């Protein structure tokens, strides 16, 4: 039997290494806010974020975390036949609250034995030491990781997208989180306004050097009700083509360590919210194109290939 070497280290493969079987994520909405919306840091949020906060909206429907877990297990088990799950606190900023409140939420998400871990999406400027101490304590008993929305390492870009923090807050959060032994996943967006491929690769190298354990990548897309929508309608922003996105994604993955877990290499925008680019609506075709590009170029994560010959001058614009 021939063993095929994986072209990148996927989240599904990593979880199977740990648990010996398929593990699926359940998206959860804790109903927490965001300091970049309530005035603590800013108003209106990042330019690409709508009022729903990139989440399910389940909390606004009155569903508790426990009820969301129950529904998620019922649906996912029927669809995929799996028996283990990671709770994913996705919407808004899931460390934005007092430690006692957060502890109750996290434990509610973990109360069913089928939930074998918890992924917590947040901002690097919103993790005070008492909250990190709480996460470290939970990590002694179950799999926990923190997902920091960084998007770019460049201050000019963070200011333009109205992120509300700079790279300094990210590196500080990584240091304090790592010192407690908590795994870190970093969210990066490719195709942000004004960024070149070299800018994006610099971000990837900086994140790799920081020693994080995982990365999420996806192209910037325009959804309804965002500041980015007005940029797009005024002709101030043009999304990447599918070819540009695929080649840029692989350009970034080639400078990331081969043992770093790729938690995501594209995204699944809500069909009713997406304005552009429309090619992202067909997620199966997007993934197929990415994998076909990997095969064509004999790509390997961490291979340090030189991409200059693969990208035309038109694609670099």
Secondary structure, DSSP 8 states (H G I E B T S, - for coil): ------SS-BHHHHHHHHHSS-EEEEEE------TTTBSSS-BS--TT--TTTTS--TGGGT--HHHHHHHHHHHHHHHH---EEEEEE-SS-TT-S-HHHHHHHHHHHT-STTEEEEEEEEETTS--HHHHHHHHHHHTTSEEEEEEEEE-S-HHHHHHTT-S--HHHHHHHHHHHHTTT-EEEEEEEES-TT--HHHHHHHHHHHHHTT-SEEEEEE--EETTSHHHHHHHTTS-----HHHHHHHHHHHHTTS-TTSEEEESS----TTTEEE-GGGG-HHHHHHHHHHHHHHHT--TT-----TTTS-HHHH-
